[in-house]
Amino acid sequence: MLDGLEKLLAKGVDNALLRFGLGKGYLDQQDYPRAAEHLRACVGFDANYSAAWKLLGKALQAQHDLDGARDAWQQGIRAAQSHGDKQAEKEMNVFLRKLDKAAPTAP
């Protein structure tokens, strides 16, 4: 599947849906840097793509970029709220709470 999507990209096809597919595919393969690259491009095309923000946060968290993950989920929550995607909003709020719980507290 990823090979076909990469071939489309190489031919000059580039849009939010293609980048989302690539990002999700690489995330599923645990290739977090490539997933993040494509998911960033996806939200570059469509800043209201809440599912892309959600996965971008996961890719960044997997790379231990906790500030980046937090920022992605916060932007994703705003995107979800802007078009009434309650489920995505709820999921990203849960991710943020878990991130806050896991964060080391300052002395």
Order of alpha helices (4+ residues) and beta strands (2+ residues): alpha-alpha-alpha-alpha-alpha-alpha
